[in-house]
Amino acid sequence: MAKKEFTYRGKTTDELKKLSIQEFMNLIPSRERRKIKRGFTDQEKILLKDIRTGKNDVETHCRDMIILPEMIGLTIKVHTGKEFFPVLIAEDMIGHKLGEFAMTRKNVHHGAAGIGATKSSAHASVH
């Protein structure tokens, strides 16, 4: 059984990579289209320049950057507020924002209760 070829709004990955930003803008949802229509920020322009020049180890704080077809296959490190989280850009991420794939909150894993955590621990003798 052959693997189904990825398409986004009827376009294959190769066709998407050949599109200009303006042509790609017509394929994505309205919120993302509006962001691109307003123009990229200076930081987003720097990010695109680094990607286009083939720079390795690209780090960015631009969590609201729209994932473009030219980013497919790259690993971009997105800032979570504390660290840079590596995000491998796949085909099905097109049109989403980078921040959607770098979570800012971690699951809470509670340990054992410490001294003073409960009323019963106040009666324990501490030597």
C-alpha positions as CSV (number, residue, x, y, z in Angstrom):
1,M,0.0,0.0,0.0
2,A,1.6,3.3,-1.1
3,K,1.8,6.2,1.3
4,K,-0.6,9.0,0.5
5,E,1.1,12.1,-0.7
6,F,0.6,15.2,1.5
7,T,-1.4,18.0,0.1
8,Y,-2.4,21.4,1.5
9,R,-5.5,22.9,-0.1
10,G,-4.9,20.8,-3.2
11,K,-1.2,21.7,-3.5
12,T,1.7,19.2,-3.0
13,T,4.7,20.1,-1.0
14,D,6.8,20.9,-4.1
15,E,4.1,23.1,-5.5
16,L,3.8,25.0,-2.2
17,K,7.6,25.6,-2.1
18,K,7.4,27.2,-5.5
19,L,4.7,29.7,-4.5
20,S,5.5,33.2,-3.5
21,I,4.5,34.6,-0.1
22,Q,1.5,36.4,-1.8
23,E,0.3,33.3,-3.5
24,F,0.7,31.2,-0.4
25,M,-1.2,33.8,1.6
26,N,-4.3,33.1,-0.4
27,L,-4.3,29.5,0.7
28,I,-4.1,30.0,4.5
29,P,-6.9,30.9,6.9
30,S,-7.9,34.5,7.4
31,R,-6.1,35.1,10.7
32,E,-2.8,34.0,9.3
33,R,-3.4,35.8,6.0
34,R,-4.0,39.0,7.9
35,K,-0.8,38.7,9.8
36,I,1.2,38.1,6.6
37,K,-0.6,41.0,4.8
38,R,0.4,43.4,7.6
39,G,4.0,42.4,7.0
40,F,6.6,40.6,9.0
41,T,8.3,42.2,12.0
42,D,12.0,42.9,12.0
43,Q,12.7,39.8,14.1
44,E,10.6,37.6,11.8
45,K,12.6,39.0,8.8
46,I,15.8,38.1,10.5
47,L,14.4,34.6,11.1
48,L,13.5,34.2,7.5
49,K,16.9,35.5,6.4
50,D,18.7,32.9,8.6
51,I,16.5,30.1,7.2
52,R,17.1,31.1,3.6
53,T,20.8,31.4,4.0
54,G,20.9,27.8,5.4
55,K,22.1,28.8,8.9
56,N,22.3,25.9,11.3
57,D,20.9,26.1,14.8
58,V,18.3,28.8,14.3
59,E,16.8,30.1,17.5
60,T,13.9,32.5,17.7
61,H,11.6,34.3,20.1
62,C,9.0,34.7,17.3
63,R,6.4,32.3,18.6
64,D,3.7,33.9,16.4
65,M,5.6,33.4,13.1
66,I,3.5,31.5,10.5
67,I,5.1,28.3,9.4
68,L,5.9,28.7,5.7
69,P,6.5,25.9,3.1
70,E,10.2,26.8,2.9
71,M,10.6,25.8,6.6
72,I,9.6,22.1,6.0
73,G,12.3,19.7,7.2
74,L,14.1,22.3,9.3
75,T,14.6,22.2,13.1
76,I,13.9,25.6,14.6
77,K,14.5,26.3,18.3
78,V,11.5,28.2,19.7
79,H,11.8,30.1,23.0
80,T,9.4,28.8,25.7
81,G,10.1,31.6,28.2
82,K,12.8,29.7,29.9
83,E,14.7,27.7,27.2
84,F,14.8,27.1,23.5
85,F,12.7,24.0,22.5
86,P,13.6,22.3,19.2
87,V,10.7,22.0,16.8
88,L,11.1,19.8,13.7
89,I,8.9,21.4,11.0
90,A,6.7,18.8,9.3
91,E,4.4,19.2,6.3
92,D,1.2,19.2,8.3
93,M,2.4,22.2,10.4
94,I,2.0,24.6,7.4
95,G,-0.2,27.6,8.2
96,H,0.2,27.1,12.0
97,K,2.3,29.3,14.3
98,L,5.7,28.2,15.8
99,G,4.5,28.7,19.4
100,E,1.8,26.0,19.0
101,F,4.5,23.4,19.0
102,A,6.6,24.6,21.9
103,M,4.7,24.4,25.1
104,T,5.3,27.0,27.7
105,R,3.9,25.0,30.7
106,K,5.1,21.6,31.9
107,N,3.1,19.0,33.7
108,V,3.2,19.2,37.5
109,H,4.7,16.2,39.2
110,H,4.2,16.6,43.0
111,G,6.7,15.0,45.3
112,A,6.2,14.1,49.0
113,A,4.8,16.7,51.3
114,G,7.5,18.7,53.2
115,I,7.7,19.8,56.8
116,G,4.9,22.2,57.6
117,A,2.8,21.0,54.7
118,T,0.0,19.6,56.9
119,K,-1.2,20.1,60.4
120,S,-0.2,16.5,61.4
121,S,3.5,17.2,60.5
122,A,3.5,20.0,63.1
123,H,3.4,17.4,65.9
124,A,6.3,15.4,64.6
125,S,9.4,15.9,66.6
126,V,12.3,17.4,64.7
127,H,15.8,16.7,66.2
